[in-house]
């Protein structure tokens, strides 16, 4: 969908961009709302204040922090992907869009900086994303606000996300419960889009390649864990003669 939107921007004039934005935002929102008959919007009738209450809501510990982070990162990436496909139309700071979760809730998205005009190589929107019981997976439900600086570029005839830097705090419930604070944290992305699978990578030798920018702080139960999620990807330093 993002590919089609970007191509459309290349052929319409400035006035038509705003007209297209209105109609396509409405169409996309309706389509997303109908993707899953089980999804609920907290602004609609029959909404639950605690949509993840029926799941395990495990406390995040040192033993399961990577499993929790993997789910959180996937929700963040999914919401950012949806948000960017809409906000590319809304060029000025303060422009607003509403992204519907596939399973539940929505996210209010605001453009922080001016989105640059179309380029064949790079798009760099900075977005503020406020979650309202948002869930694309049905495994985690997100609240709170996270600012995302990101880039998209062309790869293999597709437009994919190549960079995401997160700041802010999100509250989550569902399979796990707690809050996560991102402090200038760079999310590791795959070459063809999507977040890297940390759990799968842990079964393989270190690549010494994942980003080491920023930290995350998870508060869950009575404890807080501050760490760099991708540090596992680096082999320990070797001493002389080893």
SVG drawing of the C-alpha trace seen along z (x, -y; Angstrom):
<svg xmlns="http://www.w3.org/2000/svg" viewBox="-22 -23 71 45">
<polyline fill="none" stroke="black" stroke-width="0.4" points="0.0,0.0 2.8,-2.4 4.3,-1.9 1.1,-2.9 0.7,-5.9 4.2,-7.2 3.7,-6.7 0.5,-8.6 2.2,-11.6 4.6,-11.8 1.8,-12.5 -0.7,-14.8 -0.4,-18.5 -0.2,-20.1 -4.0,-20.7 -4.8,-17.2 -2.5,-15.8 -4.8,-17.1 -7.9,-15.8 -6.2,-12.4 -5.2,-12.5 -8.8,-12.9 -10.2,-10.1 -7.4,-7.6 -7.2,-8.2 -10.9,-7.4 -10.6,-4.3 -7.5,-2.9 -9.1,-3.4 -12.3,-1.7 -10.3,1.2 -8.2,1.7 -11.2,1.5 -12.7,4.4 -9.7,6.6 -10.5,8.5 -14.1,9.0 -12.8,9.3 -11.1,5.9 -12.5,3.2 -11.9,-0.6 -11.8,-2.1 -13.8,-5.0 -16.5,-2.8 -19.3,-0.9 -18.5,2.1 -14.9,1.1 -12.8,2.5 -10.7,0.3 -8.3,3.2 -8.4,5.1 -5.4,7.4 -6.9,8.4 -7.9,11.9 -4.3,12.8 -1.4,13.9 0.0,10.4 3.3,11.9 5.8,9.8 8.8,9.1 12.0,10.5 15.6,11.1 14.5,14.5 11.8,13.4 12.8,9.8 13.8,10.7 10.4,12.4 8.6,9.3 10.8,6.9 10.3,8.8 6.5,8.4 6.8,4.7 9.1,4.0 6.8,5.7 3.9,3.6 6.0,0.4 7.1,1.2 3.6,2.1 2.1,-1.1 4.9,-3.2 4.5,-1.5 0.8,-2.3 1.3,-5.8 3.9,-6.7 1.6,-5.5 -0.8,-8.2 1.4,-11.0 3.3,-11.2 0.3,-13.1 0.3,-15.5 3.4,-17.6 3.3,-20.2 4.2,-19.8 1.1,-19.2 -0.6,-17.3 -2.8,-14.6 -3.9,-11.0 -5.6,-8.2 -4.3,-4.6 -6.6,-1.7 -5.2,1.4 -5.8,4.6 -7.0,6.2 -8.0,3.4 -7.8,-0.3 -6.1,-3.1 -3.0,-5.3 -3.1,-9.1 -0.2,-10.2 1.2,-13.7 3.9,-14.9 6.7,-16.4 8.8,-17.8 8.0,-18.7 8.0,-15.6 10.3,-16.1 9.0,-16.0 9.2,-12.8 12.6,-11.3 13.5,-8.0 15.8,-7.2 14.8,-8.5 11.9,-9.7 12.5,-10.9 9.3,-11.6 9.5,-12.2 6.2,-11.2 4.6,-11.4 2.5,-8.2 0.0,-8.2 -1.4,-4.7 -4.9,-4.1 -5.2,-0.4 -3.6,0.2 -2.9,3.8 -2.1,5.3 -1.3,8.7 -3.8,9.3 -0.9,10.3 0.0,6.9 -2.1,3.7 -0.3,0.4 -0.9,-3.0 1.4,-6.0 3.3,-8.2 6.5,-7.4 8.3,-9.7 9.8,-8.0 12.4,-9.3 12.7,-7.1 13.8,-6.7 12.4,-4.7 14.4,-3.9 14.2,-1.9 15.3,1.8 14.6,4.4 11.9,2.2 10.2,1.8 10.0,-1.0 11.1,0.3 11.9,-1.1 15.7,-1.4 15.9,-3.3 13.8,-3.9 14.9,-5.8 12.5,-5.7 12.0,-8.1 9.2,-8.0 7.2,-5.6 4.5,-3.0 2.4,-1.0 1.6,2.6 -0.7,5.4 -1.6,8.8 1.0,11.6 3.2,9.3 2.4,6.2 4.3,3.2 5.8,0.1 8.8,-0.4 10.8,-3.7 12.9,-4.2 15.9,-6.5 17.3,-7.3 16.9,-3.6 17.6,-2.5 15.4,0.4 17.1,3.1 15.4,3.7 15.7,6.4 17.0,5.6 13.6,6.3 11.5,4.6 10.3,5.7 12.2,6.0 14.9,8.6 13.9,11.7 16.1,11.6 15.0,15.0 16.1,16.7 19.3,14.8 20.2,16.0 20.4,19.5 23.1,18.5 26.7,17.2 27.0,13.4 27.0,11.2 28.5,8.1 26.2,6.1 23.1,5.0 22.8,1.3 24.0,0.4 22.3,-3.0 20.3,-4.0 18.7,-1.9 15.3,-0.6 13.9,-0.6 11.2,1.9 9.2,1.5 7.1,4.5 5.9,5.8 8.1,4.3 11.3,4.2 12.9,2.2 15.3,3.6 17.6,1.2 19.5,2.8 20.6,2.7 18.5,5.4 21.0,6.1 24.1,6.6 23.6,10.3 24.7,10.1 28.3,9.2 30.9,11.7 32.8,11.0 36.2,9.4 39.1,11.8 42.2,11.3 45.8,11.6 46.8,15.0 43.2,16.3"/>
</svg>
